[in-house]
């Protein structure tokens, strides 16, 4: 799709300049949101020009975390050989390999290895997207999500069968209907590939993991809507109750459970026969929670995030890292007064879920938003907060200054942290007010600074990088 040309109109109103922006919508973001509003630069200059941005230092944060797996294929072969009689594939069987939208490090490699092992048994695997309402709740959109994650037919070695039809498996004791992807339901076996991790909106023994993929991911949009209908306060009950029905009334053979360390690397990979999924998943969740990335500061004034996206977290930026949760049913992480999001990652393809948890963003990020890609997830989850639009500023500099002005740090310098995204915390910039705390942390090394934050001529920042 060819980009539409941006049209800007300047006019003077009561001695200050107003910029009215129409578009653009680039080819990277088909269906993107038109940004059409007036930015009173004169007023912004009056309010913000006198707000100093503190000097910042570059640090390397080397959080203690389990070591990464080296040979994923070998681990999958070993796990399948040790799984016992609970895992068996027979020649000629058609096996649905369920792959979700959550970012899993080395996902294409993992999928290809699982497909190869199923083929080695003489069975015929095919891939089904298992991502609820993601991908705009369309078959084409869900296949595109897999493509962006690197899971293609050529890489995986198996065809991808994407559609949104489901079958009804029954109802929970509370009356919630349980759905299952029609193609998976008709297969001779189902193998979900999942990452187990703390959820971003609720707490319970089963959060993001196998049970959730069975209840929501494989239920497509219908299953996601049914599970979310009672709100996130009920999710800790709904997810296991619905997963139990899927396990009892379908042909789930096993699940491939991946745990990642603080560096976004798989450190544990477990094959769970269907009979062990509900028993062992809570323990694996505890392991994942202990290994997850976290910021090295428990309380500060401003968190600046260079980019968010659905490819980074289901909520754009992982609330377990930022402390900004979309519901009151989850908690944890740092206490942060103001949050700034500078941009939307290209790979998110316009899905801006999570932007609403920020206080400030930029016109650059707003131009990338596709409402068509963003709204279905919010409507299905029944949580509209993460798709709200925060205060939009014309540049990174103005977003910095607005956050500093409003964080109420009278008489002291603001405690400020800037990160690339919530998957990459090894490099970050911190303001001088945090230096003493940083120096006392043995997991932190200083790489440069303190130095003044340098913005480009248009008021924006270069990519996050240390000297």
C-alpha angles and dihedrals in degrees: 000000000000117000117252113235116253114241119204126188122192124196137161122243119180093336099310131099122247122198117203114193128197113189141277109205108189129207090254091064110042110190091020123168120269109234105210116160141106122263111199098212091178092058092043090052091051092050101036112025091085094051108103120216108222123239112259137206128218114234136183112222112202102186114194107250141151117281119260124253113257104200112033094177093053091049092052092050091049093047093050092049091051096044092088128207092332091079118056134145120192128208112273097018117135110227124196111214107201116212123182137204097251114113110253118180112244090007096154090052092049093048092048092050093050091048091050093052092049090049090049088062090055095253125128115236127198129180126241123187108242104190110117109222098347120121090049089298091279132118092234092048093051093050088050089054090056090048091053089051089054096252106133131150091253094051097040096043093227137085120261116229110193122180136130103228118119140185125224115244099182142277136289122238088265091055100255113148116235117216134191132195106266095229093048090048090054095048125099090237142006126216116185118200109204145161114230113217142134112288122241098226111030143025130227143113089283115044124143105356146073098328091050093050090051093049101037114007097051090037089067117205093327093054093045091051092047093050095046097043093094094048132249091289087072098042095095087062100035099051098056093038092054093041090055090056092049090051092048097046105034138052103259105163101180143328128234106220119195125194120195132204129225091278094060092255128130108250099168133031120184132184108216118194110220092255092059102043100093093040098050105032096081091057092049089051090056090052091049092049092053092051100043121117119262136177116256093234126070099197132022141140108244135023116193115195116193094206142000130191147156087254089060099044137344085249096044091249118033108253089206085069101035100037090228107122126186093220137031089240095084133048143170138093129081129330107245126179100202133014126202125195113194102185149356116246115248092231090060087071094216097314102137099178106151097032088107092066089066124085095210137023138164135257086242091062093043091055090059096056118115110195090194090059095040108043103056091063092051094046092048094047090044089226111114097170097089092057097052118115116247125208107302119218126191096238146008090258092056091047090052092048094047091053092047093047093052102041093085098230096154112176097007140068117262119258100230135178128187121195134176094230137315093272094058114052100144091097124039141147122235132189124244092257089069098046097096092052091045093051090055093055113091090203092063126084123185116233103173148340158348088222137149116272107252117213125191122247090273092052098256133123131245118237116294108270138146123232 
